[in-house]
Amino acid sequence: MMAFFHPYVLFALPFALLPLGLRWLRSFDVPRLGSRPVDARSRLIDRGLPIAGFIAISSLVLGVSGPYLKGGSVPYRGQGSNLVVLIDRSSSMDDSFAGRTPDGGEESKSAAARRILQDFIAGRPDDRIGIAAFSTAPLQVLPMTTSRSAIRAAIDAQAERGLSQTDVGRGLALAMEMMRDSTTVGSRAVVMVSDGAAVIAPDVQKQLRELALEQQVNLYWLYLRTEGAKSIFDDGAPGEANTAQTRPERHLHLFLQRLGITYRAFEAEGPEAVQQAIDEIGKMETRPILTERMIPRRDLDWICYLLAAAAAGILTLARWLERPYAPVMPAPLMRRS
């Protein structure tokens, strides 16, 4: 749809009719000018010059009014997924994989995750992505969108220092609830990036089971394991304490396996392992998806100015080629001697 930045300028459009009623070439006091032979070239010039004047003035007025085509979005069938990225913002994520404050040659777990997620999203232009975070409480950072600039900014915003708690249960519940804004066509996935877990209250466990049954999402847990921490795939030695309080990560893994949805966990002990896990998730979540493609606003004033310049050039050329009329004086009669 076309719109104008300065629509009030359009009131000057009637002035474009002036060339249709005024002569652009010189007039001459020559009797019976209409009796001159009429040829196709003269007829073309007589009709074309007023039209060129009309085009020049109307195009200039339209250009000053600032016409443009409104942007928007159109349905688009691509390859990707409806994806919610759930990021752990507990204070331990600011440590390195070695479990200490990063020095000049190290990268914190959160910094590595942000960098790799940015590259991951940049290579998936058709995804609809939402961003959520959790620490002491869950937070919806960005609802599901196709805007890459908004997604990049939302991930960069997770560079702030985290808090001490890890309420992973309510964070997962928020991420699943955000899936209500996903499209009906395409896969739906939640990617949780976390280096730990906590005991999930029974009421939150019930909520997660209900949401998992309702949303039927694919759930991926990218577990950033700190050096020396036990694997979530390890049951531990016989007789070793193995409860939700002593090994919350292991029991969270077992709970997610019983949700009745597609679930897969990845353990990463460094940036390279994080990259490999993200690449694997990307392969599994590339399917046909009905999404939206953004159409930017398009300015049209340059077309109007180009037409005005072309029409004005034609008028200038016609004026330059016009020859002044020089009447021919009759030769004097010779007097007979």
C-alpha positions as CSV (number, residue, x, y, z in Angstrom):
1,M,0.0,0.0,0.0
2,M,1.3,3.5,-0.9
3,A,1.5,6.3,1.6
4,F,3.0,9.8,1.7
5,F,5.3,11.5,4.2
6,H,3.9,15.0,3.3
7,P,0.4,14.4,1.9
8,Y,-0.5,18.1,2.1
9,V,1.9,18.8,-0.8
10,L,-0.5,16.9,-3.1
11,F,-2.8,19.9,-3.1
12,A,-0.4,21.5,-5.6
13,L,-1.1,18.8,-8.2
14,P,-3.7,20.9,-10.1
15,F,-0.8,23.2,-11.2
16,A,0.3,20.3,-13.4
17,L,-2.6,21.1,-15.7
18,L,-1.1,24.5,-16.7
19,P,1.0,23.2,-19.5
20,L,-2.0,21.7,-21.2
21,G,-3.5,25.2,-21.6
22,L,-0.4,27.3,-22.2
23,R,2.0,27.3,-25.2
24,W,5.5,26.4,-24.5
25,L,7.0,27.6,-27.9
26,R,7.1,31.0,-29.3
27,S,4.1,32.3,-31.2
28,F,4.5,34.3,-34.4
29,D,2.3,36.8,-36.1
30,V,2.0,34.9,-39.3
31,P,-1.3,34.9,-41.1
32,R,-3.0,31.6,-41.9
33,L,-0.5,29.5,-39.9
34,G,-3.0,26.7,-39.9
35,S,-2.7,26.4,-43.7
36,R,0.9,25.0,-43.3
37,P,1.4,21.4,-44.3
38,V,0.6,19.1,-41.3
39,D,3.1,16.2,-40.8
40,A,3.3,13.5,-38.2
41,R,6.4,15.0,-36.6
42,S,4.8,18.4,-36.0
43,R,1.7,16.7,-34.6
44,L,3.8,14.7,-32.2
45,I,5.7,17.8,-31.0
46,D,2.5,19.8,-30.5
47,R,0.9,17.1,-28.3
48,G,4.1,15.8,-26.7
49,L,5.4,19.0,-25.2
50,P,2.4,19.9,-23.1
51,I,2.3,16.3,-21.9
52,A,6.0,16.5,-20.9
53,G,5.2,19.7,-19.0
54,F,2.4,17.9,-17.2
55,I,4.6,15.0,-16.3
56,A,7.4,17.3,-15.1
57,I,5.2,19.3,-12.7
58,S,3.1,16.4,-11.4
59,S,6.2,14.2,-10.8
60,L,8.0,17.0,-9.0
61,V,4.9,17.5,-6.7
62,L,4.7,13.7,-6.0
63,G,8.4,13.5,-5.3
64,V,8.2,16.3,-2.7
65,S,5.2,14.6,-1.0
66,G,7.4,11.6,-0.2
67,P,5.6,8.6,-1.6
68,Y,6.6,5.1,-0.3
69,L,5.3,1.6,-0.1
70,K,4.6,0.4,3.4
71,G,6.5,-2.5,4.8
72,G,5.1,-5.4,6.6
73,S,5.3,-9.2,6.5
74,V,4.1,-11.9,4.2
75,P,3.5,-15.6,4.9
76,Y,6.6,-17.6,3.9
77,R,7.3,-21.4,3.8
78,G,10.9,-22.0,4.8
79,Q,13.1,-24.5,6.6
80,G,13.5,-24.1,10.3
81,S,11.7,-24.4,13.6
82,N,9.6,-22.6,16.2
83,L,12.4,-22.3,18.9
84,V,12.5,-21.0,22.4
85,V,16.0,-20.6,23.8
86,L,16.0,-20.8,27.6
87,I,19.2,-19.4,29.2
88,D,20.5,-20.0,32.7
89,R,21.5,-16.7,34.3
90,S,22.7,-18.0,37.6
91,S,26.0,-16.6,38.9
92,S,27.9,-19.9,38.1
93,M,27.4,-19.3,34.4
94,D,29.8,-16.4,34.7
95,D,32.6,-18.8,35.7
96,S,34.7,-20.7,33.2
97,F,34.3,-24.4,32.4
98,A,37.1,-24.9,34.9
99,G,34.9,-23.5,37.7
100,R,36.8,-20.2,38.3
101,T,36.6,-16.6,37.3
102,P,37.8,-16.3,33.7
103,D,41.2,-14.7,33.2
104,G,42.5,-13.1,30.0
105,G,42.8,-16.4,28.1
106,E,39.5,-18.0,29.2
107,E,35.9,-17.6,28.3
108,S,33.0,-17.8,30.7
109,K,30.3,-20.4,30.1
110,S,27.7,-17.7,29.5
111,A,30.0,-15.8,27.0
112,A,30.7,-19.0,25.1
113,A,27.0,-19.9,24.9
114,R,26.0,-16.4,23.7
115,R,28.7,-16.4,21.0
116,I,27.7,-19.8,19.7
117,L,24.0,-19.1,19.9
118,Q,24.5,-15.9,17.9
119,D,26.3,-17.9,15.1
120,F,23.6,-20.6,15.3
121,I,20.7,-18.1,14.8
122,A,22.5,-16.2,12.1
123,G,22.6,-19.4,10.0
124,R,18.8,-20.1,10.4
125,P,17.0,-17.2,8.8
126,D,13.6,-18.9,8.8
127,D,13.3,-19.8,12.5
128,R,10.8,-18.1,14.8
129,I,12.7,-17.6,18.0
130,G,11.8,-16.5,21.5
131,I,14.3,-15.9,24.3
132,A,13.7,-16.6,28.0
133,A,16.0,-16.7,31.0
134,F,15.9,-17.9,34.6
135,S,17.8,-17.6,37.8
136,T,16.0,-16.6,41.0
137,A,12.9,-16.2,38.8
138,P,12.0,-16.8,35.1
139,L,11.9,-13.9,32.7
140,Q,10.5,-13.7,29.2
141,V,13.2,-11.7,27.4
142,L,11.7,-11.7,23.9
143,P,8.5,-13.2,22.6
144,M,8.6,-15.4,19.5
145,T,9.6,-13.3,16.5
146,T,11.4,-13.4,13.2
147,S,13.3,-10.1,13.8
148,R,17.0,-11.0,13.8
149,S,18.0,-7.7,15.2
150,A,15.7,-8.1,18.2
151,I,16.9,-11.7,18.7
152,R,20.6,-10.7,18.7
153,A,19.9,-7.9,21.1
154,A,18.0,-10.2,23.5
155,I,20.9,-12.7,23.5
156,D,23.5,-9.9,24.0
157,A,21.4,-8.6,27.0
158,Q,22.2,-11.8,28.9
159,A,25.8,-10.5,29.5
160,E,24.7,-9.0,32.8
161,R,25.9,-10.8,35.9
162,G,23.6,-13.5,37.1
163,L,22.0,-14.2,40.5
164,S,22.6,-16.9,42.9
165,Q,19.5,-19.1,42.5
166,T,18.5,-21.6,39.7
167,D,14.8,-21.9,39.4
168,V,14.9,-24.3,36.4
169,G,11.4,-25.7,36.9
170,R,9.6,-22.4,36.4
171,G,12.0,-21.4,33.6
172,L,11.0,-24.5,31.7
173,A,7.3,-23.8,32.3
174,L,7.7,-20.3,30.9
175,A,9.5,-21.6,27.8
176,M,6.7,-24.1,27.1
177,E,4.0,-21.5,27.6
178,M,5.8,-19.3,25.1
179,M,5.1,-22.0,22.5
180,R,1.5,-20.9,22.4
181,D,2.7,-18.1,20.0
182,S,4.3,-20.6,17.6
183,T,3.0,-21.3,14.1
184,T,0.8,-24.3,13.5
185,V,3.1,-25.6,10.7
186,G,6.6,-26.6,11.7
187,S,8.4,-28.2,14.6
188,R,8.5,-26.7,18.1
189,A,11.5,-27.0,20.3
190,V,12.9,-25.6,23.6
191,V,16.6,-25.4,24.0
192,M,17.7,-25.0,27.6
193,V,21.3,-23.8,28.2
194,S,22.3,-24.4,31.8
195,D,25.2,-25.5,34.0
196,G,23.2,-26.8,36.9
197,A,19.7,-27.5,38.3
198,A,17.8,-27.4,41.5
199,V,15.0,-29.4,43.1
200,I,11.7,-28.8,41.3
201,A,8.7,-28.4,43.6
202,P,5.9,-30.9,43.2
203,D,3.4,-28.3,41.9
204,V,5.8,-27.1,39.3
205,Q,6.5,-30.8,38.2
206,K,2.7,-31.2,37.7
207,Q,2.6,-28.0,35.7
208,L,5.4,-29.2,33.5
209,R,3.7,-32.5,32.8
210,E,0.5,-30.7,31.8
211,L,2.4,-28.3,29.5
212,A,4.5,-31.0,27.9
213,L,1.3,-33.0,27.1
214,E,-0.4,-29.8,25.7
215,Q,2.5,-28.3,23.7
216,Q,4.3,-31.5,22.6
217,V,7.6,-29.7,22.1
218,N,11.0,-31.2,21.4
219,L,13.2,-30.5,24.5
220,Y,17.0,-30.2,24.4
221,W,19.1,-29.6,27.4
222,L,22.6,-28.3,26.7
223,Y,24.3,-29.0,30.0
224,L,27.5,-27.0,30.5
225,R,29.3,-29.3,32.8
226,T,31.9,-27.7,35.1
227,E,35.2,-29.5,35.4
228,G,35.0,-32.1,38.2
229,A,31.1,-32.1,38.2
230,K,29.4,-35.5,37.8
231,S,27.8,-36.5,34.5
232,I,24.1,-36.4,34.3
233,F,24.3,-39.8,32.6
234,D,26.2,-41.4,35.5
235,D,24.2,-43.2,38.3
236,G,27.1,-43.0,40.6
237,A,28.8,-45.6,42.6
238,P,26.8,-48.1,44.7
239,G,25.9,-46.8,48.1
240,E,26.7,-43.2,47.0
241,A,24.0,-40.6,47.9
242,N,21.9,-40.1,44.8
243,T,18.9,-37.9,45.6
244,A,17.3,-34.8,44.1
245,Q,19.0,-32.7,46.8
246,T,22.5,-34.2,46.4
247,R,22.5,-34.6,42.6
248,P,19.8,-32.2,41.2
249,E,21.2,-32.3,37.6
250,R,20.9,-36.1,37.4
251,H,17.4,-36.1,38.7
252,L,16.3,-33.3,36.5
253,H,17.6,-35.3,33.5
254,L,15.5,-38.3,34.7
255,F,12.4,-36.2,35.2
256,L,12.7,-34.7,31.7
257,Q,12.9,-38.2,30.3
258,R,9.6,-39.1,31.8
259,L,7.6,-36.1,30.4
260,G,6.5,-38.1,27.4
261,I,8.0,-35.8,24.8
262,T,11.0,-35.9,22.5
263,Y,13.9,-35.1,24.8
264,R,17.7,-35.2,24.4
265,A,20.5,-34.0,26.7
266,F,24.0,-32.9,25.6
267,E,27.0,-32.5,27.9
268,A,29.6,-29.9,27.0
269,E,32.8,-29.4,28.9
270,G,34.1,-26.6,26.7
271,P,33.2,-24.2,23.8
272,E,34.0,-26.9,21.2
273,A,31.6,-29.3,22.7
274,V,29.0,-26.6,22.9
275,Q,29.4,-25.9,19.2
276,Q,29.1,-29.6,18.3
277,A,25.9,-29.9,20.4
278,I,24.3,-26.8,18.9
279,D,25.1,-28.0,15.4
280,E,23.5,-31.4,16.2
281,I,20.4,-29.6,17.5
282,G,20.3,-27.5,14.3
283,K,20.3,-30.6,12.1
284,M,17.4,-32.2,14.0
285,E,15.3,-29.0,14.0
286,T,15.4,-28.1,10.3
287,R,12.0,-28.9,8.9
288,P,9.4,-27.1,6.7
289,I,7.9,-24.2,8.6
290,L,5.3,-21.6,7.9
291,T,6.7,-18.3,9.0
292,E,6.7,-14.6,8.0
293,R,9.2,-12.7,5.9
294,M,9.6,-9.0,6.7
295,I,9.3,-6.6,3.8
296,P,11.0,-3.2,4.4
297,R,9.5,0.1,3.5
298,R,10.4,1.2,0.0
299,D,10.8,4.9,-0.9
300,L,9.4,5.9,-4.3
301,D,10.4,9.6,-4.4
302,W,13.5,8.8,-6.5
303,I,11.3,7.5,-9.3
304,C,9.2,10.7,-9.3
305,Y,12.4,12.9,-9.4
306,L,13.8,10.8,-12.3
307,L,10.6,11.3,-14.3
308,A,10.5,15.0,-13.6
309,A,14.2,15.4,-14.7
310,A,13.5,13.4,-17.9
311,A,10.4,15.5,-18.8
312,A,12.2,18.8,-17.9
313,G,15.1,17.7,-20.1
314,I,12.8,17.1,-23.1
315,L,11.3,20.6,-22.6
316,T,14.8,22.2,-22.3
317,L,15.9,20.4,-25.5
318,A,12.8,21.6,-27.4
319,R,13.4,25.2,-26.2
320,W,17.0,25.0,-27.3
321,L,16.2,23.6,-30.7
322,E,13.5,26.1,-31.4
323,R,14.5,28.5,-34.2
324,P,13.5,32.2,-34.2
325,Y,11.2,33.2,-37.0
326,A,12.9,35.5,-39.5
327,P,10.4,36.8,-42.1
328,V,11.6,36.7,-45.7
329,M,11.6,40.2,-47.4
330,P,10.4,40.2,-51.0
331,A,13.1,41.2,-53.5
332,P,12.7,44.7,-54.9
333,L,11.2,45.0,-58.3
334,M,13.6,46.1,-61.1
335,R,12.6,49.3,-62.8
336,R,12.7,49.2,-66.5
337,S,14.8,51.9,-68.1
